[in-house]
Amino acid sequence: HLIMHRLPEDQEEEGVLLALLEGFENHRLPRTLHLRDKVDAGETLSEDELAFLEDLLKDTEKIIPMIDRHPQYQDTMTHLVHLYHHISAKALENEKAATGL
């Protein structure tokens, strides 16, 4: 007879949060940094790239309540939000320049 051992809820949530952050670091961060470099070079973003950023923001907003309960990850989240805002602002600036607005 096997007895299942459950982690305390806060440890379980922290494990989920770590998995999400690791997934971001391994899969989304490289593309996000590429977009930062692209807009910093004065280029505009494609519709697919803009959709990627929108999805990134939505996913980030979903985990903010978990981050609030695990303040040790707030610096990481703050960095991600600043990166998103930098890319968004620069992309808008580049789009305006490209269209002559």
Backbone as JSON, one array per atom type, in Angstrom:
{
  "sequence": "HLIMHRLPEDQEEEGVLLALLEGFENHRLPRTLHLRDKVDAGETLSEDELAFLEDLLKDTEKIIPMIDRHPQYQDTMTHLVHLYHHISAKALENEKAATGL",
  "N": [[0.85, -1.17, 0.0], [0.76, 2.07, -1.03], [1.51, 5.24, 0.19], [0.63, 8.45, -0.64], [2.59, 11.33, -0.66], [2.05, 14.65, -0.13], [3.2, 17.88, -0.98], [3.4, 20.78, 1.11], [1.0, 23.37, 0.45], [2.11, 25.93, -0.25], [4.72, 25.25, -1.0], [4.19, 23.6, -3.14], [2.99, 25.41, -4.92], [5.16, 27.11, -5.28], [6.86, 25.39, -6.64], [5.45, 25.09, -9.04], [5.6, 27.72, -9.94], [8.39, 28.01, -10.24], [8.79, 26.16, -12.32], [7.35, 27.41, -14.37], [8.83, 29.8, -14.65], [11.31, 28.74, -15.36], [10.65, 27.54, -17.77], [10.03, 29.83, -19.23], [12.56, 31.06, -19.27], [14.07, 29.2, -20.73], [12.67, 28.91, -23.16], [11.17, 31.17, -24.0], [12.6, 33.49, -23.36], [14.97, 33.69, -25.06], [13.79, 34.43, -27.56], [12.48, 36.76, -26.8], [14.64, 38.41, -26.1], [15.81, 38.61, -28.61], [13.84, 40.09, -29.92], [14.06, 42.45, -28.48], [16.64, 43.26, -29.26], [16.15, 43.62, -31.94], [14.23, 45.76, -32.04], [15.78, 47.69, -30.79], [17.61, 48.14, -32.75], [16.2, 49.64, -34.44], [14.28, 48.46, -36.0], [10.99, 47.33, -37.1], [8.28, 45.37, -35.71], [6.87, 42.21, -36.65], [3.51, 40.97, -37.28], [3.27, 38.43, -36.08], [5.32, 38.56, -34.2], [4.39, 40.62, -32.57], [2.08, 39.38, -31.62], [3.26, 37.33, -30.15], [4.44, 38.87, -28.09], [2.11, 39.88, -26.92], [0.91, 37.52, -25.96], [2.88, 36.81, -24.15], [2.67, 38.87, -22.27], [0.06, 38.4, -21.3], [0.4, 35.86, -20.13], [2.27, 36.5, -18.18], [0.79, 38.24, -16.57], [-0.97, 36.4, -15.47], [0.56, 34.99, -13.61], [1.27, 36.81, -11.7], [-0.2, 36.98, -9.19], [0.86, 34.7, -7.89], [3.54, 35.39, -7.73], [3.35, 37.52, -6.0], [2.88, 36.17, -3.64], [5.26, 34.92, -3.29], [7.76, 36.52, -2.71], [10.5, 36.36, -3.23], [10.85, 36.05, -5.91], [10.21, 38.4, -7.1], [12.05, 40.28, -8.14], [12.9, 39.05, -10.49], [10.48, 38.97, -11.93], [9.96, 41.71, -12.12], [12.08, 42.49, -13.77], [11.36, 41.13, -16.13], [8.94, 42.39, -16.77], [9.82, 45.02, -17.19], [11.45, 44.58, -19.41], [9.55, 43.75, -21.3], [8.01, 46.14, -21.46], [9.97, 47.91, -22.44], [10.51, 46.82, -24.98], [7.96, 47.04, -26.15], [7.48, 49.85, -26.1], [9.62, 50.8, -27.64], [9.13, 49.46, -30.03], [6.73, 50.68, -30.81], [7.63, 53.3, -31.16], [9.42, 52.86, -33.29], [7.63, 51.99, -35.25], [6.07, 54.26, -35.62], [8.03, 55.97, -36.66], [8.61, 54.63, -39.02], [6.26, 54.87, -40.43], [5.98, 57.51, -40.67], [4.64, 59.06, -38.79]],
  "CA": [[0.0, 0.0, 0.0], [1.6, 3.26, -1.18], [0.91, 6.47, 0.72], [1.08, 9.61, -1.4], [3.03, 12.46, 0.17], [1.84, 15.93, -0.81], [3.94, 19.02, -0.47], [2.54, 21.87, 1.57], [0.48, 24.13, -0.69], [3.02, 26.99, -0.68], [5.84, 24.62, -1.7], [3.67, 23.12, -4.42], [2.84, 26.59, -5.77], [6.5, 27.57, -5.64], [7.34, 24.47, -7.67], [4.78, 25.47, -10.29], [6.18, 29.0, -10.33], [9.75, 27.73, -10.74], [8.67, 25.51, -13.62], [6.94, 28.44, -15.33], [9.97, 30.71, -14.88], [12.33, 27.99, -16.09], [10.15, 27.42, -19.15], [10.22, 31.13, -19.87], [13.99, 31.28, -19.48], [14.58, 28.29, -21.76], [11.96, 28.92, -24.42], [10.67, 32.48, -24.43], [13.59, 34.55, -23.18], [15.8, 33.93, -26.25], [13.02, 35.18, -28.56], [12.23, 38.09, -26.24], [15.89, 39.18, -26.24], [15.96, 38.88, -30.04], [12.94, 41.2, -30.24], [14.67, 43.66, -27.9], [17.74, 43.66, -30.14], [15.56, 44.07, -33.21], [13.68, 47.12, -31.9], [16.89, 48.59, -30.47], [18.28, 48.43, -34.02], [15.32, 50.5, -35.22], [13.37, 47.68, -36.84], [9.62, 47.16, -36.64], [7.95, 43.98, -35.42], [5.83, 41.59, -37.47], [2.27, 40.62, -36.55], [3.58, 37.26, -35.25], [6.14, 39.01, -33.07], [3.5, 41.37, -31.69], [1.22, 38.39, -30.97], [4.11, 36.69, -29.15], [4.54, 39.78, -26.95], [0.81, 39.93, -26.27], [0.79, 36.27, -25.2], [3.83, 36.9, -23.04], [2.08, 39.75, -21.25], [-1.08, 37.7, -20.7], [0.92, 34.81, -19.25], [2.92, 37.17, -17.05], [-0.28, 38.72, -15.69], [-1.57, 35.25, -14.79], [1.38, 34.5, -12.49], [1.55, 37.87, -10.73], [-0.65, 36.63, -7.83], [1.81, 33.76, -7.29], [4.75, 36.17, -7.43], [3.05, 38.3, -4.78], [2.98, 35.27, -2.48], [6.64, 34.42, -3.23], [8.5, 37.74, -3.03], [11.87, 36.09, -3.67], [10.87, 36.06, -7.38], [9.73, 39.69, -7.59], [13.07, 40.92, -8.97], [12.84, 38.41, -11.81], [9.27, 39.44, -12.59], [10.15, 43.13, -12.43], [12.96, 42.54, -14.94], [10.58, 40.69, -17.3], [7.96, 43.44, -17.1], [10.58, 46.14, -17.77], [11.88, 44.15, -20.74], [8.35, 43.82, -22.14], [7.66, 47.54, -21.69], [11.0, 48.49, -23.3], [10.28, 46.33, -26.34], [6.7, 47.62, -26.63], [7.65, 51.29, -26.33], [10.55, 50.98, -28.76], [8.44, 49.0, -31.24], [5.79, 51.73, -31.18], [8.45, 54.4, -31.66], [9.92, 52.47, -34.61], [6.48, 51.94, -36.16], [5.73, 55.66, -35.92], [9.09, 56.49, -37.52], [8.51, 53.96, -40.33], [5.07, 55.32, -41.13], [6.04, 58.96, -40.77], [3.71, 59.71, -37.85]],
  "C": [[0.9, 1.24, 0.0], [0.86, 4.48, -0.66], [1.51, 7.64, -0.05], [1.45, 10.73, -0.43], [2.84, 13.73, -0.64], [2.69, 17.0, -0.15], [2.96, 20.01, 0.13], [2.18, 22.76, 0.39], [1.46, 25.21, -1.17], [4.24, 26.42, -1.4], [5.41, 24.11, -3.07], [3.54, 24.29, -5.4], [4.21, 27.12, -6.2], [7.12, 26.68, -6.71], [6.74, 24.78, -9.03], [5.4, 26.77, -10.83], [7.59, 28.82, -10.89], [9.71, 27.09, -12.11], [8.27, 26.52, -14.7], [8.1, 29.37, -15.68], [11.08, 30.01, -15.66], [11.92, 27.82, -17.56], [10.31, 28.72, -19.9], [11.69, 31.33, -20.22], [14.52, 30.45, -20.65], [13.94, 28.48, -23.12], [11.56, 30.31, -24.9], [11.71, 33.58, -24.32], [14.47, 34.75, -24.41], [15.06, 34.75, -27.32], [12.76, 36.6, -28.08], [13.47, 38.97, -26.39], [16.16, 39.51, -27.7], [15.07, 40.06, -30.44], [13.48, 42.51, -29.67], [15.79, 44.17, -28.81], [17.22, 44.23, -31.45], [15.02, 45.49, -33.09], [14.77, 48.13, -31.54], [17.67, 48.98, -31.72], [17.38, 49.27, -34.94], [14.33, 49.77, -36.11], [11.97, 47.64, -36.25], [9.37, 45.67, -36.42], [6.83, 43.49, -36.33], [4.59, 41.33, -36.62], [2.51, 39.43, -35.63], [4.38, 37.66, -34.02], [5.3, 39.8, -32.07], [2.56, 40.42, -30.94], [2.0, 37.64, -29.88], [4.21, 37.56, -27.9], [3.22, 39.87, -26.19], [0.57, 38.68, -25.41], [1.68, 36.28, -23.98], [3.25, 37.76, -21.91], [0.92, 39.05, -20.55], [-0.61, 36.63, -19.72], [1.58, 35.39, -18.01], [1.87, 37.66, -16.05], [-0.91, 37.59, -14.88], [-0.77, 34.82, -13.56], [1.7, 35.57, -11.46], [1.02, 37.55, -9.34], [0.29, 35.64, -7.13], [3.09, 34.48, -6.89], [4.54, 36.98, -6.15], [3.19, 37.46, -3.52], [4.39, 34.7, -2.3], [7.57, 35.58, -3.62], [9.94, 37.52, -3.49], [12.0, 36.1, -5.21], [10.44, 37.41, -7.96], [10.76, 40.4, -8.46], [13.05, 40.36, -10.39], [11.63, 38.92, -12.58], [9.39, 40.9, -12.99], [11.02, 43.28, -13.67], [12.19, 42.16, -16.21], [9.6, 41.77, -17.74], [8.67, 44.64, -17.73], [11.04, 45.81, -19.19], [10.71, 44.24, -21.72], [8.02, 45.27, -22.47], [8.69, 48.23, -22.6], [10.75, 48.1, -24.75], [9.03, 46.99, -26.92], [6.86, 49.1, -26.98], [8.54, 51.54, -27.55], [9.91, 50.54, -30.07], [7.46, 50.05, -31.73], [6.53, 52.93, -31.78], [8.94, 54.09, -33.08], [8.81, 52.45, -35.65], [6.08, 53.35, -36.58], [6.75, 56.25, -36.89], [8.96, 55.91, -38.94], [7.31, 54.47, -41.13], [4.99, 56.84, -41.22], [5.06, 59.7, -39.86], [4.44, 60.54, -36.83]]
}
